[in-house]
Amino acid sequence: MPKIAIVVPARMPSARFPGKPLYLIKKKPLILWTAERIAREAPQIPLFFAIEDAEVAALLRENGFQPIMTRPDHPSGTDRIAEANETIGADTIINVQADEPLISGRQIDTLAALIEEGVDMATLATRFRKEEDFRDINKVKVVLDNRGRALYFSRSHIPFARERKGFVDADWLEHNHCFWHMGIYAYQAKFLRTYAELPRGNLEMIERLEQLRALENGYSVAVGLSDEPTLGVDTPEDAAAIEPLLE
């Protein structure tokens, strides 16, 4: 059983982007771009995939990766990882989303170091630099306390600049605490088991953000800051935009 493992959750059904793991970018499925990137950037950490679809599992096996089949009815990727880790047995788990093909080794190392400090759950964020990104509901925002713990996550643009009637620009974003939440987490195995047993929270269901379940139940989420911007694929338009950046 590994002390630490990377587990990538993936599911085919999606309201915004059905079939996303197998979506072709430069004739290669998105999930393979992510898998190969992680294997190259963090070869020292065992890599697994928490999968509910047989076609995706077969694709991963054919390319030398290790899928673990999970139930199809999990409400979130974290719940899916909790099931997968019953097989893996890692003490700490890093969750990289299947739609993050530009994740870096430095980001993974930062998160691994953060979870080793003894927190239950950790994640990463980066500063917003563009006003259009700050207003995009597909780009999740997080506000932090003075210890670097998450106060709240939202799809809305928070904090709201009241004196500016909500209008912000690049200069305002640069000088205020406006953070773009990245789709990468780390958990202690004990917390992961507890999380999976908690009922889904009201805020979690309203925002469709699984990390809110931890906050709603009184757990703190440590947030590390990365100076490398996030570039996930939430829509087909994102896939087109990210294509020139892939090898």
PALUM-934514 format. One record per residue: residue in one letter; x, y, z of N, C-alpha, C in turn. Coordinates in steps of 0.1 Angstrom, whole numbers, plus 2048, in hexadecimal, padded with zeros to 3 digits. Atoms other than C-alpha are relative to their C-alpha. Example, Ala and Ser with C-alpha at 12.3 -4.5 7.8 and 13.67 -1.06 7.14 Angstrom:
2
   aa   neast   nnorth   nup   caeast   canorth   caup   ceast   cnorth   cup
    a     809      7F4   800      87B       7D3    84E     809      80C   800
    s     7F7      7F5   800      889       7F5    847     7F8      80B   808
//
This chain:
247
   aa   neast   nnorth   nup   caeast   canorth   caup   ceast   cnorth   cup
    m     808      7F4   800      800       800    800     809      80D   800
    p     7F8      7F4   801      80F       822    7F6     7FD      80A   80B
    k     802      7F6   7F5      814       83D    810     7F8      80C   7FA
    i     807      7F5   807      808       857    7F6     7FD      7FB   7F2
    a     803      804   80E      7F6       852    7D5     7F8      80C   7FA
    i     808      7F7   808      7E7       868    7BA     7F4      7F8   7FA
    v     80B      807   805      7C4       85E    7B1     7F8      80A   7F7
    v     807      7F8   809      7B2       86D    793     7F2      7FB   7FE
    p     80D      805   803      78C       86A    793     7FB      805   7F3
    a     805      7FC   80D      77A       86A    772     7F2      7F9   7FE
    r     80D      805   803      756       865    767     7FC      805   7F2
    m     805      7FC   80E      746       866    744     7F4      809   800
    p     80C      7F7   800      724       876    74C     804      80E   806
    s     7FD      7F2   7FC      726       89C    74F     7F6      809   7FA
    a     80A      7F6   805      70C       8B7    74C     806      80A   7F7
    r     7FA      7F5   809      724       8D0    73D     808      7FA   7F5
    f     7F7      806   80A      73B       8B8    72A     800      7F1   800
    p     801      80E   800      72F       895    724     80B      7F9   7F9
    g     7F5      807   807      74A       87C    71C     80D      806   801
    k     7F3      7F8   800      766       894    726     80C      7F7   801
    p     7F3      808   7FF      780       879    730     805      7FB   7F3
    l     7FC      805   80E      780       86C    70C     800      80A   7F5
    y     800      7F5   80A      77E       88D    6FB     80D      801   7F9
    l     7F3      800   807      799       88E    6E0     805      80F   7FF
    i     7F8      7F4   802      7B3       8AA    6E1     80C      7FC   7F9
    k     7F5      805   809      7CC       8A6    6C5     800      7F1   7FF
    k     802      80F   802      7BE       883    6C0     803      7F7   80C
    k     7FE      807   7F4      7C5       879    6E4     7F6      803   80A
    p     80A      7FD   7F6      7AB       875    6FF     805      808   80B
    l     7FC      7F6   7F5      7AC       890    71A     806      7F9   80C
    i     7FB      806   7F4      7B1       877    736     80E      7FA   7FE
    l     7F3      805   803      7D0       869    725     80A      80C   801
    w     7F7      7F4   7FE      7DF       88D    723     803      802   80F
    t     7FF      7FE   7F2      7D9       890    748     809      7F5   806
    a     7F9      80B   7FB      7E6       86D    750     80F      801   7FD
    e     7F2      800   805      806       871    73C     808      80C   807
    r     7FA      7F4   7FA      80C       894    74B     804      7FC   80F
    i     7FD      803   7F2      809       887    76F     80C      7F6   801
    a     7F6      80A   800      81F       869    768     80E      806   7FE
    r     7F3      7F9   803      83A       880    75A     804      80A   80B
    e     7FD      7F6   7F7      837       89B    774     802      7FB   80E
    a     7FF      806   7F3      834       885    793     803      7F1   800
    p     7FD      80F   802      844       863    78B     802      7F9   80D
    q     7FD      806   7F3      84C       85D    7B0     7F4      7FC   807
    i     80C      802   7F9      828       85B    7BA     7F7      7F6   7F9
    p     809      80A   807      812       83C    7B2     7F3      807   7FB
    l     80B      7F9   807      7F6       846    79A     7F5      7F6   7FD
    f     80C      809   802      7D3       837    799     7F4      809   7FA
    f     80C      7F9   806      7B2       840    788     7F3      7FA   806
    a     80C      805   7FA      790       83D    799     7F5      802   7F5
    i     808      800   80D      779       834    77B     7F2      7FA   802
    e     80D      806   800      754       82C    776     7FD      7FA   7F2
    d     803      804   80D      756       825    751     80A      7F6   7FA
    a     7F8      80B   805      763       805    741     809      804   7F5
    e     7F8      7FB   80C      76F       816    721     80C      808   804
    v     7F5      7F8   7FB      783       82F    734     80B      7F7   807
    a     7F7      809   7F9      792       814    74A     809      7F8   7F6
    a     7F8      808   80A      79C       7FF    72B     80A      809   7FA
    l     7F6      7F6   807      7AD       81E    71B     80C      802   809
    l     7F5      7FE   7F6      7C1       824    73B     809      7F4   801
    r     7F8      80C   7FF      7CC       800    73E     809      7FE   7F3
    e     7F9      801   80D      7D6       7FF    719     80C      809   7FF
    n     7F5      7F7   801      7ED       81C    71F     809      800   80D
    g     7F7      802   7F5      7FD       80F    73F     7FC      806   80D
    f     804      7FA   7F3      7E9       820    75A     7F6      7F7   807
    q     807      809   7F7      7D6       811    777     7F2      805   804
    p     80E      7FC   7FC      7B0       816    779     7FB      7F8   80B
    i     807      808   7F6      79B       80C    796     7F1      803   7FE
    m     80E      7FE   803      776       807    78F     7F9      803   80D
    t     808      7FB   7F5      75E       819    7A6     7F1      800   7FC
    r     80E      7FF   802      739       81C    7AA     7FD      80C   7F7
    p     803      7F5   808      728       832    790     7F8      80B   806
    d     809      7F6   7FA      712       845    7A8     806      809   80A
    h     7F9      7F7   7F7      72C       859    7BC     7FC      80E   7FD
    p     804      7F3   803      721       87D    7C0     80C      80A   7FD
    s     7F4      7F7   802      745       88B    7BE     80C      7F7   7FD
    g     7F3      807   802      768       882    7B4     806      7FC   80D
    t     7FA      804   7F4      772       882    7D8     7FA      7F3   806
    d     807      80C   7FC      758       868    7E0     806      7F4   7F8
    r     7FB      80B   809      765       853    7C3     80E      7FC   804
    i     7F2      803   7FB      789       856    7D0     800      7F9   80D
    a     801      807   7F3      77E       84B    7F3     7FE      7F2   7FD
    e     802      80E   803      771       82B    7E4     80D      7F9   7FA
    a     7F4      805   806      790       826    7CF     80C      7FE   80A
    n     7F5      801   7F6      7A7       82B    7ED     7FE      7F4   809
    e     802      80C   7F9      797       80E    7FE     808      7F4   7FA
    t     7F7      80A   807      7AA       7F9    7E4     80F      804   800
    i     7F2      7FB   800      7C9       80F    7E2     807      800   80E
    g     7FB      800   7F3      7CE       814    807     80B      80A   803
    a     7F6      7F5   7FD      7E3       834    806     7FC      807   80D
    d     802      7F7   7F4      7E8       849    825     7FB      80E   7FD
    t     804      7F3   805      7E5       869    812     7FD      7FF   7F1
    i     804      801   80E      7D5       86F    7F0     7FF      80D   7FA
    i     801      7F4   808      7D9       889    7D6     7F6      7FE   7F5
    n     80B      801   80A      7BB       88F    7C0     803      80A   7F5
    v     7FE      7F8   80C      7C4       89D    79D     7F4      7FD   7F7
    q     80C      802   808      7A5       8A3    787     805      7FB   7F2
    a     7FD      806   80D      7A4       890    766     801      80B   7F5
    d     800      7F6   80A      7A0       8B1    753     80B      80B   803
    e     7F5      7F7   7FD      7C1       8C1    75F     80C      7FB   7F9
    p     7F4      806   807      7DA       8B7    744     80C      809   800
    l     7F4      7F8   7FE      7F2       8D3    74D     804      801   80E
    i     7FC      800   7F2      7F6       8CB    772     80F      7FE   800
    s     7F1      800   7FF      81A       8D0    77D     805      7F8   80C
    g     7FA      807   7F5      831       8BC    793     802      808   80C
    r     7FF      7F7   7F5      837       8DA    7A8     7F3      802   808
    q     80D      7FF   7F9      812       8DE    7AF     7FD      7F3   808
    i     802      80D   7F8      810       8B9    7B9     809      800   80C
    d     7F6      800   7F5      82F       8BD    7CF     7FB      80A   80B
    t     805      7F6   7F6      820       8DC    7E0     7F4      7FA   808
    l     80B      806   7F9      800       8CA    7E8     804      7F4   809
    a     7FB      80B   7F7      812       8AB    7F5     806      805   80C
    a     7FA      7FA   7F4      826       8C1    80C     7F6      806   80A
    l     80A      7FA   7F8      807       8D3    818     7F8      7F5   808
    i     808      80A   7F9      7F4       8B3    821     809      7F9   80B
    e     7F7      806   7F6      813       8A6    834     800      808   80D
    e     800      7F8   7F4      80E       8C3    84C     7F6      7FC   80A
    g     809      806   7F7      7F2       8AF    85C     7F2      805   7FE
    v     80E      7FB   803      7D3       8C1    84D     7F8      7F4   7FB
    d     809      80B   805      7B5       8AB    844     7FF      801   7F1
    m     802      7FE   80E      7B1       8BA    821     807      80C   7FB
    a     7F9      7F5   805      7C4       8D1    80B     7FD      802   7F1
    t     802      7FE   80E      7C2       8E1    7E9     809      80B   7FC
    l     7F8      7F5   805      7D2       8FB    7D3     7F8      80B   7F9
    a     806      7F5   807      7C9       91D    7C4     80A      809   7FA
    t     7F7      7F7   806      7D8       937    7AF     7F9      80D   7FE
    r     806      7F3   801      7D2       95C    7AA     7F9      802   7F3
    f     806      7FC   80C      7B9       968    791     808      80C   7FA
    r     7F9      7F6   807      7C9       97E    776     7F7      808   7F6
    k     809      7FA   80A      7AC       985    75E     7F2      801   806
    e     80E      7FE   7FB      78A       994    766     7F6      7F6   7FB
    e     809      80A   806      779       97C    74E     801      7F3   807
    d     7FE      80D   7F8      787       95E    761     7F9      801   80D
    f     805      7FE   7F3      77C       96D    782     7F0      7FF   800
    r     80E      800   801      758       970    775     7FA      7F2   7FA
    d     804      80D   807      757       94D    764     7FB      7F6   80B
    i     806      809   7F6      740       936    778     807      7F2   800
    n     7F8      80C   800      755       918    76D     80D      800   807
    k     7F3      7FE   7F9      773       926    77F     7FD      803   80E
    v     804      7FF   7F2      76F       920    7A4     809      80A   808
    k     7F9      7F7   7F7      779       93B    7BD     801      7FB   80E
    v     7FE      803   7F2      786       937    7E0     805      80C   807
    v     7FA      7F6   7F8      78B       950    7FB     806      7FA   80D
    l     7F8      806   7F6      7A4       94A    817     800      808   80D
    d     7FD      7F8   7F3      7A9       953    83C     80F      803   801
    n     7F2      7FC   7FF      7CA       960    849     809      7F4   802
    r     7F7      80C   7FE      7D7       93C    84F     801      7F8   7F3
    g     800      807   80C      7D1       932    82B     7F6      7F4   800
    r     80B      80A   800      7B2       91E    833     7F4      805   7F8
    a     80B      7FC   808      794       91F    81C     7F4      805   808
    l     80C      7FB   7F9      777       935    828     7F3      7FB   7F8
    y     80C      804   808      760       92D    80A     805      7FE   7F2
    f     7FE      802   80F      761       920    7E6     7F3      803   7F9
    s     80C      7FC   808      749       92D    7CC     802      801   7F1
    r     800      7FD   80F      741       92F    7A7     7FE      80F   7FE
    s     801      7F1   801      738       954    7AD     80D      807   802
    h     7F3      7F8   7FF      752       96F    7AC     800      806   80E
    i     7FD      7FB   7F2      75D       973    7D1     80E      802   802
    p     808      7F7   7F9      767       988    7E2     7F9      80B   7F6
    f     807      7F7   808      74D       9A1    7D3     805      80E   804
    a     7FB      7F3   7FE      75C       9C4    7CF     7F5      80A   801
    r     80C      7F7   7FE      740       9D9    7DE     802      80E   7FB
    e     7FD      7F2   804      750       9FB    7D9     801      802   7F1
    r     7FF      7FF   80F      755       9F3    7B4     7F4      7FA   7F9
    k     80D      806   805      732       9E4    7B0     803      7F3   7F9
    g     7FD      80D   806      742       9C3    7A7     80A      801   7F5
    f     7F7      7FF   80C      758       9D1    78B     80E      7FE   805
    v     7F2      802   7FD      77C       9C5    78D     808      800   7F3
    d     7F7      801   80B      79A       9C6    776     80C      7F9   804
    a     7F4      808   7FD      7BC       9B6    774     808      806   80C
    d     7F9      7F9   7F5      7CB       9D0    78C     7FA      7FD   80D
    w     808      803   7F4      7B0       9CA    7A6     803      7F2   804
    l     7FE      80E   7FD      7B4       9A5    7A4     80F      7FD   805
    e     7F2      802   7FC      7DA       9A8    7A8     802      804   80E
    h     7FD      7FB   7F2      7D7       9BB    7C9     7F6      7FC   80A
    n     80A      805   7F6      7BA       9A8    7D9     801      7F1   800
    h     7FF      80E   7FE      7B6       985    7E5     7F5      7F8   7F8
    c     80A      807   809      7A4       975    7C7     807      7F3   7FB
    f     7F9      80C   804      7AE       951    7C3     7F7      7F6   7F8
    w     806      809   809      7A5       938    7A8     803      7F2   806
    h     7FE      80E   7FB      7A0       915    7B7     804      7F7   7F5
    m     7FB      809   809      7B3       8FA    7A6     7FA      7F2   803
    g     806      80D   7FE      7A5       8D7    7A1     80A      7F5   804
    i     7F6      809   7FA      7BF       8C5    7B6     7FE      800   80F
    y     802      800   7F1      7BA       8B9    7DA     80A      7F5   806
    a     7F9      80B   7F9      7CC       8A4    7F4     7F8      7FD   80D
    y     808      804   7F4      7BC       891    811     808      7F6   808
    q     7FC      80B   7F7      7C6       87C    82F     7F5      7F5   7FE
    a     809      80B   803      7B7       859    82A     7F4      800   80A
    k     80A      801   7F6      7A4       85B    84B     7F5      80B   7FD
    f     80A      7F6   803      793       87C    841     7F8      7FC   7F3
    l     807      804   80D      78B       86E    81E     7F4      7F6   803
    r     80B      809   7FC      777       851    82F     7F5      807   806
    t     80A      7F8   7F9      765       86A    845     7F8      808   7F6
    y     807      7F7   80B      75D       881    827     7F6      7F7   7F9
    a     809      808   808      74D       864    814     7F4      7FC   808
    e     80C      803   7F8      736       85D    831     7F7      80C   804
    l     808      7F4   7FD      72A       881    835     7F5      801   7F6
    p     80A      7FD   80A      709       88A    825     804      80C   7F7
    r     7FD      7F5   809      70B       8A2    807     7FB      80D   807
    g     804      7F3   7FA      70A       8C6    814     7F7      808   7F7
    n     809      7F7   808      6F0       8E0    809     808      809   7F7
    l     7F8      7F7   808      70B       8F8    7FD     807      7F8   7F5
    e     7FA      808   80A      71D       8DC    7EB     7F7      7FD   7F4
    m     809      803   80B      6FE       8D4    7D7     7FC      80C   7F9
    i     804      7F4   807      6F5       8F8    7D0     80C      804   7F6
    e     7F5      7FB   808      718       901    7C3     806      7F5   7F7
    r     7FA      80B   807      720       8DE    7B6     810      800   802
    l     7F2      800   7FC      742       8E0    7C9     802      7F6   80B
    e     7FE      80A   7F6      74C       8C1    7DC     808      804   80C
    q     7F8      7FB   7F5      765       8D3    7F2     7F8      807   80B
    l     808      7F9   7F6      749       8E6    803     7FA      7F6   80A
    r     805      80A   7F6      73E       8C5    814     80A      801   80C
    a     7F7      7FF   7F5      75E       8C8    829     7FD      80C   809
    l     802      7F4   7F8      758       8EC    833     7F2      800   807
    e     80D      801   7FA      733       8E6    83A     800      7F7   80D
    n     7FF      809   7F4      73D       8CB    853     80B      804   80A
    g     7F7      7FB   7F6      756       8E0    865     80F      7FC   7FE
    y     7F2      803   803      776       8D3    855     807      80C   7F9
    s     7F9      7F6   807      791       8EB    84A     807      7FB   7F4
    v     7FA      803   80D      7A0       8EB    827     80C      809   7FE
    a     7F4      7F8   802      7C4       8F7    824     802      802   7F1
    v     7FF      7FC   80E      7CB       90A    804     80F      804   7FE
    g     7F3      7FB   804      7EE       90C    7F5     7FF      808   7F3
    l     801      7F7   80C      7F5       927    7DB     80B      7FC   7F6
    s     7F7      804   80B      804       91F    7B9     802      80C   7F7
    d     7FF      7F5   80A      813       939    7A1     7FF      7FB   7F2
    e     802      806   80E      80C       921    784     7F1      800   7FE
    p     80F      7FF   802      7E9       929    776     7FA      7F2   7FD
    t     808      80C   803      7CF       90D    774     7FA      801   7F2
    l     806      801   80D      7C3       902    752     7F9      7F3   7FE
    g     808      80C   801      7A8       8E8    756     7F7      800   7F4
    v     809      801   80C      790       8DC    73B     7F2      7FE   805
    d     80E      801   7FB      76C       8E3    746     7F6      7FF   7F5
    t     809      7FF   80C      75D       8E8    723     808      7FD   7F4
    p     7F9      802   80D      764       8E0    6FF     809      80C   7FC
    e     7F9      7F4   803      76F       904    6FB     80E      800   808
    d     7F4      801   7F9      789       8FE    716     80A      7F7   7FA
    a     7F8      80A   807      796       8E0    703     807      806   7F4
    a     7FA      7F9   80C      79B       8F5    6E4     80B      80A   804
    a     7F7      7F6   7FC      7AD       910    6F8     80D      7FA   805
    i     7F4      806   7FA      7C5       8F8    709     808      7F8   7F6
    e     7F9      809   80A      7CE       8E4    6EA     80E      806   7FC
    p     7F3      7FC   804      7EB       8FB    6E0     80B      7FF   80B
    l     7F6      801   7F5      7FB       8F7    702     804      7F2   803
    l     7FD      80E   7FE      7FC       8D1    700     80B      7FC   7F7
    e     7F5      805   809      81B       8BF    6F2     7FA      7F8   7F5
//
